[in-house]
Amino acid sequence: MAGALLAAMSTGTLACERNGGTKFPLRIESGKNYPVDSEGHPFFMHGDSAWSLIADLKDEEADLYLEDRKARGFNTVLVNLLEHRFSRNAPANAYGDRPFADNGDFVVPNEAYFAHADRILQKACELGFLVLLAPAYLGYGGGDEGWYQEMAAAGAERLDAYGRFVGRRYRRFDNIMWVNGGDYNPADKDLVRAVAKGILEEDPDALGTVHGAPETAPLEFWGHEPWLKVNNVYTHGPVYASALREHDIGRGMPFFLIESVYEFEHGADEYRVRIQAYQAILSGAFGHLYGNNPIWHFGGLGVQRQTMQWKEALNSPGAKSMEVLITFISSIKWWLLEPDSKNRLLVDGIGKEMGRAVAAMAKDGSYAVVYMPGNEGVTVDLAQLSATSVHARWRDPTSGEVTDVEGSPFKAERTAFKPPELNSRGYPDWILELMPQDPVEQSQ
């Protein structure tokens, strides 16, 4: 049966066209806490969670979504290759094509279903996206939201063949990072291993990570599996705590924020998603994924009540905040930043939980940044920077507007900074940028 599965599909030629920006494939280099592209440039992940993109949207709708996200500065999308529940015709796609023929899950793939997936992945590649592709989402608790029960019924041999099938079919896409698992730490790890192993057999250079249960980092549950190349953080709590733990544990594997609370779910607004993103980035993550209801499931069934349609949600306040974030990050050499995990730079006014201020400084002392969820003020030891005189400025995380801090430049000593009352959107969060008055040249 496994042989029949592998013979059932043609692989085709689906080479990506590089359209400027990142030159795929990405690779992990020893000693670096971020991936680099094929030319050695650091890759910052600025992603959107679009789980049901392949299953729920027709081609022209998927194009609209991807072109919108590209225009807003996103460079990564998280997508399910198969959808079990969270699309309108699950497990069939928008054209009525089911992923497997004759209702035989993980036996014989349906060419029409995967040809539609090909087209969406090709569009994403042409636009320069990294695609975090989940081959078989397990589902929360191993229940009916995902494929875990069907995977258990199929067994490891069929799942290995399925892994080899998707690995062979999509190995020509050099912009894919495989996301194994899905909202669950499986009772039977061998089911996930079988798919991951099959992919790796067909594409030995493929990067892989895991979407596990909340509050569980991949390395914590899986250890050093051969297919696990990238770590991540998945938390509904204060992101800085989980991120600093993964950074400081010293495993030497880059990590990113794969999931936290989505905008318009669990009471989260633009302010909450900004806090999550900045807490991750300034605590050692090489990037993050932003999420939005209903975008993650589009027209399909969600978990929380939706208050708008997905096309309207494309222009949400949170998405606009993410545009400001990527503009800011692109203006600095973010890969030089090290989190201020010992509070040597940020010495007072740190706060706690979701109100926790976070800071990071370039390794050569040439630059530092502080993100403050609140406007009560912080005290910074400017002597940590490589200058005797420090220029300081406020950046509004909702508009991107930059203004010099009154009294700047400052002596390189402990200095209190209190931001303006509210930003342009009426929230209390601010970014404080700190640079030597005569900055030294940064180097990678």
C-alpha positions as CSV (number, residue, x, y, z in Angstrom):
1,M,0.0,0.0,0.0
2,A,2.9,2.4,0.8
3,G,4.3,1.7,-2.7
4,A,0.9,2.5,-4.3
5,L,0.8,5.8,-2.4
6,L,4.2,6.9,-3.7
7,A,3.4,5.9,-7.2
8,A,0.1,7.6,-7.3
9,M,1.3,11.1,-7.8
10,S,3.7,12.9,-10.2
11,T,6.0,15.3,-8.6
12,G,6.1,17.9,-11.4
13,T,8.5,20.9,-11.6
14,L,7.5,23.6,-9.2
15,A,10.6,25.8,-9.0
16,C,10.3,29.1,-7.2
17,E,11.0,32.4,-8.9
18,R,13.1,34.7,-6.7
19,N,11.4,38.1,-6.6
20,G,14.0,40.1,-4.7
21,G,14.4,40.0,-0.9
22,T,15.2,36.6,0.7
23,K,17.2,34.2,-1.4
24,F,15.9,30.8,-0.4
25,P,16.6,28.2,0.9
26,L,17.2,29.2,4.5
27,R,19.9,27.4,6.5
28,I,21.0,27.2,10.1
29,E,24.6,28.2,10.9
30,S,26.3,27.2,14.1
31,G,26.7,30.1,16.6
32,K,23.8,32.2,15.1
33,N,20.4,32.5,16.8
34,Y,18.7,33.2,13.5
35,P,18.5,31.5,10.0
36,V,20.4,32.9,7.0
37,D,19.4,32.8,3.4
38,S,21.5,31.3,0.6
39,E,23.6,34.5,0.4
40,G,24.2,34.5,4.2
41,H,21.8,37.3,5.0
42,P,20.0,37.1,8.3
43,F,16.3,36.2,8.0
44,F,13.8,37.9,10.2
45,M,10.5,36.1,10.4
46,H,7.4,38.4,10.2
47,G,4.5,36.0,9.8
48,D,0.8,35.7,9.6
49,S,-1.2,32.6,10.7
50,A,-3.3,31.4,7.7
51,W,-4.0,27.9,8.7
52,S,-6.9,27.2,6.4
53,L,-5.5,29.0,3.3
54,I,-5.2,25.9,1.2
55,A,-8.3,24.2,2.3
56,D,-10.8,27.1,2.5
57,L,-10.0,29.5,-0.4
58,K,-10.2,29.2,-4.1
59,D,-7.2,30.3,-6.2
60,E,-8.2,33.9,-6.8
61,E,-9.1,34.4,-3.1
62,A,-5.8,32.9,-2.0
63,D,-4.0,35.3,-4.4
64,L,-5.8,38.3,-2.9
65,Y,-4.8,37.2,0.6
66,L,-1.2,36.6,-0.3
67,E,-0.8,39.9,-2.2
68,D,-2.3,41.8,0.6
69,R,0.1,40.3,3.2
70,K,3.1,40.9,0.9
71,A,2.1,44.6,0.5
72,R,2.0,44.9,4.3
73,G,5.5,43.6,4.8
74,F,4.7,40.0,5.9
75,N,7.3,37.5,4.7
76,T,6.0,34.2,6.2
77,V,2.7,32.4,6.3
78,L,1.7,29.4,8.5
79,V,-0.6,26.9,6.6
80,N,-2.2,23.5,7.0
81,L,-1.6,21.3,4.0
82,L,-4.6,19.2,5.2
83,E,-7.6,20.6,7.1
84,H,-9.7,18.4,9.3
85,R,-12.3,20.8,10.7
86,F,-11.5,24.5,10.3
87,S,-12.6,25.1,6.7
88,R,-16.1,25.2,5.1
89,N,-15.9,21.8,3.3
90,A,-13.3,20.0,5.5
91,P,-11.6,17.8,4.7
92,A,-12.4,18.8,1.1
93,N,-11.1,22.1,-0.3
94,A,-13.1,24.9,-1.8
95,Y,-13.5,23.0,-5.0
96,G,-14.9,19.9,-3.3
97,D,-11.7,17.9,-3.7
98,R,-10.8,15.6,-0.7
99,P,-7.1,15.1,0.1
100,F,-7.4,11.3,-0.2
101,A,-9.2,9.0,-2.6
102,D,-11.9,6.6,-1.6
103,N,-12.0,8.0,2.0
104,G,-8.8,6.1,2.6
105,D,-6.9,8.5,4.8
106,F,-3.1,8.6,4.2
107,V,-3.4,5.9,1.5
108,V,-3.8,7.3,-2.0
109,P,-3.7,11.1,-2.4
110,N,-6.2,12.9,-4.6
111,E,-4.3,14.7,-7.4
112,A,-6.9,17.4,-7.7
113,Y,-6.6,18.4,-4.1
114,F,-2.8,18.6,-4.1
115,A,-2.7,20.4,-7.5
116,H,-4.7,23.2,-5.8
117,A,-2.2,23.2,-3.0
118,D,0.6,23.4,-5.6
119,R,-0.9,26.5,-7.1
120,I,-1.2,28.3,-3.8
121,L,2.3,27.3,-2.7
122,Q,3.6,28.5,-6.1
123,K,2.0,31.9,-5.7
124,A,3.5,32.2,-2.2
125,C,6.9,31.3,-3.5
126,E,6.6,33.8,-6.4
127,L,5.8,36.5,-3.8
128,G,8.9,35.6,-1.7
129,F,7.1,34.1,1.3
130,L,8.5,31.5,3.7
131,V,5.8,28.9,4.1
132,L,5.5,27.1,7.4
133,L,3.7,24.1,6.1
134,A,1.9,21.6,8.4
135,P,1.7,18.2,6.7
136,A,-0.8,16.7,9.1
137,Y,-2.2,18.9,11.9
138,L,-2.8,16.7,15.0
139,G,-5.5,18.8,16.7
140,Y,-6.0,20.0,20.2
141,G,-5.8,17.1,22.6
142,G,-5.6,14.7,19.7
143,G,-9.4,15.2,19.2
144,D,-11.5,15.9,16.1
145,E,-10.0,19.3,15.3
146,G,-7.1,17.4,13.6
147,W,-5.8,14.2,12.1
148,Y,-4.4,12.4,15.1
149,Q,-7.0,9.7,15.3
150,E,-6.8,9.0,11.5
151,M,-3.0,8.9,11.8
152,A,-3.2,6.4,14.6
153,A,-5.5,4.3,12.4
154,A,-3.2,4.6,9.4
155,G,-0.1,3.5,11.3
156,A,3.6,4.5,11.0
157,E,4.2,2.7,7.6
158,R,1.5,4.6,5.8
159,L,2.5,7.8,7.4
160,D,6.1,7.3,6.4
161,A,4.9,6.9,2.8
162,Y,2.8,10.0,3.1
163,G,5.8,11.9,4.4
164,R,7.9,10.7,1.5
165,F,5.0,11.7,-0.9
166,V,4.8,15.3,0.3
167,G,8.6,15.5,0.8
168,R,9.1,14.5,-2.8
169,R,6.3,16.6,-4.2
170,Y,7.4,19.8,-2.5
171,R,11.1,19.5,-2.3
172,R,11.5,21.8,-5.3
173,F,9.9,24.6,-3.2
174,D,13.0,25.9,-1.4
175,N,10.9,28.2,0.7
176,I,9.2,25.6,2.9
177,M,9.8,24.9,6.6
178,W,7.8,21.9,7.8
179,V,5.7,22.3,10.9
180,N,5.1,18.8,12.4
181,G,2.5,18.1,15.1
182,G,-0.2,20.7,15.8
183,D,-1.6,21.8,19.2
184,Y,-0.8,18.5,20.8
185,N,2.0,16.6,22.5
186,P,1.1,13.2,21.0
187,A,0.8,10.1,23.1
188,D,2.4,8.2,20.2
189,K,5.4,10.2,19.0
190,D,6.1,7.6,16.3
191,L,3.2,8.8,14.2
192,V,4.7,12.3,13.9
193,R,8.2,10.9,13.5
194,A,7.0,8.8,10.6
195,V,5.8,11.7,8.6
196,A,8.8,13.9,9.5
197,K,11.2,11.0,8.7
198,G,9.6,10.5,5.3
199,I,9.9,14.1,4.4
200,L,13.5,14.2,5.4
201,E,14.3,11.1,3.4
202,E,13.1,12.9,0.2
203,D,14.4,16.3,1.2
204,P,17.4,16.0,3.5
205,D,18.1,19.7,3.7
206,A,14.5,20.6,4.7
207,L,14.1,22.7,7.8
208,G,11.6,21.5,10.4
209,T,9.9,22.6,13.6
210,V,7.0,21.5,15.7
211,H,3.7,23.1,16.8
212,G,3.1,21.4,20.1
213,A,0.7,21.9,23.0
214,P,0.6,25.4,24.4
215,E,3.4,26.2,26.9
216,T,5.6,23.5,25.4
217,A,8.7,24.3,23.4
218,P,9.6,21.6,20.7
219,L,13.0,20.9,22.3
220,E,11.4,20.4,25.7
221,F,9.1,17.6,24.4
222,W,11.0,16.2,21.5
223,G,14.7,16.7,22.2
224,H,17.1,16.6,19.4
225,E,15.2,14.8,16.7
226,P,17.1,14.7,13.3
227,W,14.3,16.6,11.6
228,L,13.9,19.3,14.3
229,K,16.1,22.2,13.2
230,V,14.2,25.2,14.5
231,N,12.8,25.8,18.0
232,N,9.8,28.0,18.9
233,V,7.6,29.4,21.7
234,Y,3.9,28.8,22.0
235,T,2.3,30.6,24.9
236,H,-0.9,32.3,26.0
237,G,1.0,33.9,28.9
238,P,3.6,36.7,29.0
239,V,5.7,36.0,26.0
240,Y,9.0,37.4,27.4
241,A,9.1,34.6,30.1
242,S,8.9,31.8,27.6
243,A,11.2,33.5,25.1
244,L,13.9,34.3,27.6
245,R,13.8,30.7,28.9
246,E,14.5,29.3,25.4
247,H,17.2,31.9,24.8
248,D,19.0,31.4,28.1
249,I,18.8,27.7,28.2
250,G,21.7,27.7,25.7
251,R,20.7,24.9,23.4
252,G,22.1,26.8,20.4
253,M,18.9,26.4,18.2
254,P,17.2,29.5,16.8
255,F,13.6,30.0,17.9
256,F,10.6,32.2,17.0
257,L,7.2,32.9,18.4
258,I,4.9,30.5,16.6
259,E,1.7,31.3,18.5
260,S,0.2,33.4,21.2
261,V,-3.3,35.0,21.5
262,Y,-4.8,36.1,18.2
263,E,-6.3,39.5,17.6
264,F,-10.1,39.4,18.1
265,E,-9.9,36.2,20.2
266,H,-10.0,35.9,24.0
267,G,-10.4,39.7,24.2
268,A,-7.1,40.4,22.5
269,D,-6.8,43.7,20.6
270,E,-4.0,45.5,18.7
271,Y,-2.3,46.4,22.0
272,R,-2.1,42.7,23.1
273,V,-0.6,41.5,19.8
274,R,2.0,44.3,19.8
275,I,3.1,43.3,23.3
276,Q,3.4,39.7,22.3
277,A,5.5,40.5,19.2
278,Y,7.9,42.9,20.8
279,Q,8.3,40.8,23.9
280,A,9.4,37.9,21.7
281,I,11.7,39.8,19.4
282,L,13.5,41.6,22.2
283,S,13.8,38.4,24.2
284,G,15.9,36.5,21.7
285,A,13.4,35.3,19.0
286,F,14.4,35.7,15.4
287,G,10.8,36.6,14.5
288,H,7.2,35.9,15.3
289,L,3.8,35.0,13.9
290,Y,0.8,37.3,14.2
291,G,-2.7,35.8,14.3
292,N,-6.2,37.2,13.5
293,N,-9.7,35.9,13.8
294,P,-11.2,35.2,11.2
295,I,-8.2,35.3,8.9
296,W,-6.7,32.1,10.3
297,H,-9.7,30.1,9.3
298,F,-11.1,32.4,6.6
299,G,-14.8,31.4,5.9
300,G,-14.6,28.2,7.9
301,L,-15.6,27.3,11.4
302,G,-13.5,29.0,14.0
303,V,-13.1,28.6,17.8
304,Q,-14.1,32.1,18.9
305,R,-17.0,34.2,17.6
306,Q,-16.0,36.3,14.6
307,T,-17.1,40.0,14.4
308,M,-16.1,40.6,10.7
309,Q,-15.4,38.7,7.5
310,W,-11.8,37.8,6.7
311,K,-11.4,40.4,3.9
312,E,-12.3,43.2,6.2
313,A,-10.0,41.8,8.9
314,L,-7.0,42.2,6.5
315,N,-6.9,45.9,7.4
316,S,-7.3,45.4,11.2
317,P,-5.6,47.6,13.7
318,G,-3.3,44.7,14.7
319,A,-2.2,44.2,11.0
320,K,-1.4,47.9,10.8
321,S,0.7,47.7,13.9
322,M,2.6,44.8,12.3
323,E,3.3,47.0,9.3
324,V,5.0,49.5,11.7
325,L,6.9,46.7,13.4
326,I,8.5,45.4,10.2
327,T,9.4,48.9,9.1
328,F,11.1,49.5,12.4
329,I,12.9,46.1,12.5
330,S,14.1,46.6,8.9
331,S,15.7,49.9,9.8
332,I,18.1,48.3,12.4
333,K,20.6,45.5,12.5
334,W,18.3,43.4,14.6
335,W,20.5,40.3,14.4
336,L,23.1,42.0,16.6
337,L,20.6,42.4,19.4
338,E,21.0,40.3,22.6
339,P,18.2,40.4,25.2
340,D,18.8,42.2,28.4
341,S,17.9,39.0,30.4
342,K,20.0,40.0,33.5
343,N,18.5,43.6,33.6
344,R,21.9,45.3,33.3
345,L,20.5,47.8,30.8
346,L,16.9,48.1,32.0
347,V,17.4,48.6,35.8
348,D,14.1,50.0,37.0
349,G,10.4,50.3,36.0
350,I,10.5,46.8,34.4
351,G,7.0,45.8,35.4
352,K,5.6,42.3,35.2
353,E,3.3,39.9,33.2
354,M,1.8,41.6,30.1
355,G,3.1,45.0,31.4
356,R,6.7,43.8,31.5
357,A,9.1,46.1,29.6
358,V,11.8,44.4,27.6
359,A,15.1,45.5,26.3
360,A,17.9,44.3,24.0
361,M,21.3,45.7,23.1
362,A,23.6,45.2,20.1
363,K,26.6,43.0,21.0
364,D,29.0,45.8,20.3
365,G,27.1,48.3,22.4
366,S,26.2,50.4,19.3
367,Y,22.5,50.4,19.8
368,A,19.7,49.5,22.3
369,V,16.0,49.3,22.2
370,V,13.4,49.2,24.9
371,Y,9.7,48.3,24.4
372,M,7.4,49.6,27.2
373,P,3.8,48.3,27.3
374,G,3.1,51.1,29.9
375,N,3.9,54.7,30.1
376,E,5.0,54.9,33.7
377,G,8.7,55.2,32.7
378,V,11.9,53.2,33.1
379,T,15.4,53.7,34.2
380,V,18.2,52.7,31.8
381,D,21.9,52.3,32.5
382,L,23.3,54.1,29.5
383,A,26.8,53.2,30.6
384,Q,26.2,49.8,29.0
385,L,26.4,51.5,25.5
386,S,29.7,52.1,23.8
387,A,29.7,55.9,24.1
388,T,29.9,58.7,26.6
389,S,27.0,60.5,25.1
390,V,23.7,58.8,24.1
391,H,21.0,60.0,21.7
392,A,17.5,58.9,22.6
393,R,14.2,59.0,20.7
394,W,10.7,57.8,21.1
395,R,9.0,55.7,18.4
396,D,5.3,55.3,18.3
397,P,4.5,51.6,17.7
398,T,1.2,52.4,16.1
399,S,2.2,55.1,13.7
400,G,6.0,54.8,13.4
401,E,6.5,58.5,14.1
402,V,9.8,59.2,15.7
403,T,10.6,62.1,18.0
404,D,13.7,63.0,20.0
405,V,13.5,62.6,23.8
406,E,13.6,65.9,25.5
407,G,17.1,66.6,26.8
408,S,18.8,64.3,24.3
409,P,21.7,63.6,24.1
410,F,22.3,62.1,27.6
411,K,25.4,61.3,29.6
412,A,26.2,57.6,29.7
413,E,24.8,57.0,33.2
414,R,21.6,55.8,34.8
415,T,18.8,57.9,33.3
416,A,15.1,57.9,33.8
417,F,12.8,58.0,30.7
418,K,9.1,58.7,30.8
419,P,7.3,58.5,27.5
420,P,4.5,60.7,26.2
421,E,1.1,59.9,27.8
422,L,-0.5,57.9,24.9
423,N,0.4,56.9,21.4
424,S,-1.5,57.8,18.2
425,R,-4.0,55.0,18.8
426,G,-4.6,56.0,22.5
427,Y,-2.6,53.2,24.0
428,P,0.3,53.6,26.5
429,D,3.0,51.5,24.8
430,W,6.2,53.1,23.3
431,I,9.6,52.2,21.9
432,L,12.7,53.8,23.2
433,E,15.7,53.8,20.9
434,L,19.2,54.5,22.2
435,M,22.2,55.2,20.1
436,P,25.6,56.7,20.8
437,Q,25.6,60.4,19.8
438,D,28.5,59.5,17.5
439,P,27.6,55.9,16.7
440,V,30.2,53.3,15.9
441,E,29.8,51.3,12.7
442,Q,27.7,48.1,13.3
443,S,29.1,44.9,11.9
444,Q,27.4,41.5,11.5
